[in-house]
Amino acid sequence: MRDAGSEGGADAVALRGRRILLVIAGGIAAYKCLDLIRRLRENGAHVRCILTAAGAAFVTPLSVETLAGQAVYTDTLALTGESEIAHIKLGQEADIVVVAPATADIMARMTHGIADDLATSTLIAADKPVLVASAMNTRMWQHPATERNRARLEADGVSFVGPNDGPLAEGESGPGRMAEVPEIVAAIVDVLDAQPGPLAGLRVLVTSGPTYEPIDPVRFLGNRSSGKQGHAIAAACADAGADVVLVSGPTAEAAPAGVETVRVETAAEMLAACEEGLPADIAICAAAVSDWRAAAPQDQKIKKPRRGKGRGDAGLTLELAENPDILATLSTPGPKRPRLVIGFAAETEDVEANAAAKLAAKGCDWILANKVAEGAVFGDDENLVHLLTRGAGDGAPGVEQWLRMSKAEVAARLVQRIADALPSGTETA
Ligand SMILES: Cc1cc2nc3c(=O)[nH]c(=O)nc-3n(C[C@H](O)[C@H](O)[C@H](O)COP(=O)(O)O)c2cc1C
């Protein structure tokens, strides 16, 4: 069964997983930013905020922090912990920087490359697209200095949304009113859409979830895989601009938006769907494929033997046959082999050693290994993984241990590692 993935609206598809850095300057329209943060997060974006000193006079750091769900950044001179490099890091870790409301003052400082606070230091250090939502009194907006600044910023590649013509806080009316929140959201989507994602031009095949192997029409062999990690990876690859086909075993997870999802039940069906999904640049096998299936699934329900007095437990012996190995099959050298094949290993002990053995045995390039113990991993929203990458020749694999993080964050980090390893934009053969 195929579906195109229709969860959420167009904004949700464009904003899901995107990292937005919002600079809130000292204008009366700053209050609208609280709603902007809420809308962006509702659409799946991650929002970090910088408040200028004047901005903090209009909205409190507490309100901003609460709505953004993370600490608000306020001052370059507070060199504690990570804020020491905040002006560099904040821009690097964003997909877009939005300045709203943009005061006449911050526009002037941006125009001249002034970096006298965290907001402007970050703006001059950021190599990401910048969107400005100006808001000010009409005379400030129409002042030749502001007009010059706007023209200069546009020439430097900065995008603008608004301002609109309408009632202003001072009781006057005219151009200078900040664009409304839906207009700013739409402008953010437009700017992001114009940026190619790090996996643009690449085709990715992802498997996810368990397989169900029928024993008879009502029973099956399966496992506890929830599909959360595989689905998160498919969504993250799509967010990064890849063309994604997701082959999913039976799970409660919704088909990610923007992803072609093929639903299957058995390992044999999963393999067939994967082969149909080729050629692909990258294959990520996150599904927990059942190693065995019933050798002779029955057409009718297997009946329990009748118990009579004196009869013991008759038991039932189920003969199993080995299932196709999808990861090994996709890893087999040949013209259809994806350039990067990534497997998953759920281990109950010796995670690193077992994952290294699996990497060698399957012929794949990377393994993401996690420890399955005391019910952890399956169904959890978090994951603790090791990334093993094939060494040169017979060399030992490289091993990275990632901190415990959400499955969405594991997916985002994996996408980053893939983007570093494979240049995007290469056409699939
Ligand atoms: C009540 C009040 C409202 C203001 N509203 C605006 C405004 O809407 N737009 C603007 O450009 N400046 C406005 N200002 C002036 C800015 O707050 C001032 O230029 C400040 O230095 C801006 O700092 P920032 O750009 O670092 O946030 C306002 C000032 C006050 C006292």
The ligand as an ORCA input file, in Angstrom:
! r2SCAN-3c Opt
* xyz 0 1
  C       7.649     52.830     23.738
  C       8.679     52.688     22.641
  C       8.351     52.080     21.463
  C       9.294     51.970     20.440
  N       8.927     51.353     19.272
  C       9.809     51.311     18.252
  C       9.440     50.724     17.023
  O       8.335     50.221     16.846
  N      10.358     50.693     16.030
  C      11.617     51.216     16.187
  O      12.383     51.179     15.225
  N      11.988     51.749     17.372
  C      11.128     51.821     18.391
  N      11.501     52.378     19.593
  C      12.884     52.844     19.742
  C      13.827     51.668     20.010
  O      13.398     50.952     21.172
  C      15.248     52.169     20.208
  O      15.716     52.704     18.976
  C      16.184     51.079     20.688
  O      17.472     51.623     20.818
  C      16.232     49.907     19.739
  O      17.196     48.989     20.177
  P      17.439     47.613     19.428
  O      17.422     47.914     17.975
  O      18.768     47.163     19.923
  O      16.383     46.672     19.864
  C      10.581     52.480     20.638
  C      10.925     53.059     21.851
  C       9.985     53.178     22.847
  C      10.386     53.821     24.160
*
